Amino acid sequence: MTDAHWSLVEDYATRYGRQYDSFLAVRASGRRYFFAANGKGIVSGVQRGRRFGVFGGILGPPENSDQILVEFLRDCRTQKMRAGFFAVDQDTRDALARHGFQANKFGESAIVDLATTDWKGKRFEWVRRQTSYCQRQGLTVEECREPAFSPAGWQTLISELLEIEKQFLTDRSHGGHLRHVVGHFGGTLQLRQRLFIASQQQSGAIEAFVICNPSLDGKRFVLECFRRRLDATRGVIAYLLHQAMQRLKAEGVAEADLCMVPFVNCDEPVSGDHWLSRKAIGFTGKHLNWIYDSQGLFHFKSRFRPEFRPLYVCSHPAIDLAAIHYIVAECGFLKISPGNVVRKVREHFSKRRERSTLAPTQDH
């Protein structure tokens, strides 16, 4: 990959990326990249044995999707690889179906329509309450751009964010970050990414941050990586997301993507899906929240009143448990921290009363 290749990936991810993880293809390590002829589009993913899992979707004009897939599948056949796509939306699923892919629902995305959201009324009362509380505690939100800092000042900021990132991983059920599912901050920002921080007005101490990735040529931003200190002010993430979305709305951004909630609302059959995989995915969402709290995440994101849209995993020529295992393993769901899992189980059962009020996943 040359600098010209990377520049093209970033340009296509910004202009044509439609998945929450599309921009994560930019300068990603451990991936292989397929460039369709004559600049028609790009596909990137991870090869494990004879399986090639595509993450970030098809980067290219929608009218080129069919030709991109023809070339990509021809290349896969030449290398005797079996292709799969992760977290695709309905339009991409339909395009893949035309080329013999089978799909299973894997979760839902949460898209906030900024053009029509005014944050008023009872529906947004909880969000406004978190914002009001955090502001009374002396928190402010600001966007940070590297040119506004001295080199030393920027490095100090990055070091503080890395410490928050480190804290985030210490209480997760998993032994590392979940690749392709939960964002990871490694200390650098790409040119078109945006950083918002929530900090104490008097001391300047950062309590939380969120990184926003561009997609759909700037019509949508993905609030893909949000972190807080373990001792941060209650409600700081809701406050930070609320403020960031208000600023994006003021700039004319049409949508905010709060990313995928995996394993939720996957019980209903999808035409041609693999029933055993459907049962396994649904069971995980309902009964294994001590490993990954899908229900809690769905409840939190539902407070911003997004439109929940189905996301699928697709495999060629068919979905099976091996394809689902590849996805689950590659994303890191199987790499757990035993000590943290035990603690999460205790928390899960000790908070049963509070969790009984979580938003029902089928109530959109």
Buried (B, 14 or more C-beta within 10 A) or exposed (E): EEEEEBEBBBBBBBBBBBBBBBBBBBEBEEBEBBBBEEEBBBBBBBEEEEBBBBBBBBBBBEEBBEBBBEBBBEBBEEEEBBBBBBBBBEEBBEBBBEBEBBBBBBBBBBBBEBEEBEBEEEEBEBBBEBBEBBBEBEBBBEEBEEEEBEEEEBEEBBEBBEEBBEBBBEEBBBBEBBBBBBBBBEEEBBEBBBBBBBBBEEEEEBBBBBBBBBBBEBEBBBBBBBBBBEEBBEBBBBBBBBBBBBBBBEEEBBBBBBBBBBBBBBBEEBEEBBEEBBEBBBEBBBEBBBBBBBBBBBBBBBBBBBEBBBBBBBBBEEBBEEBBBBBBEBBBBEBBBEEBBEBBBEEBEEEEEEBEEBBEBEEE
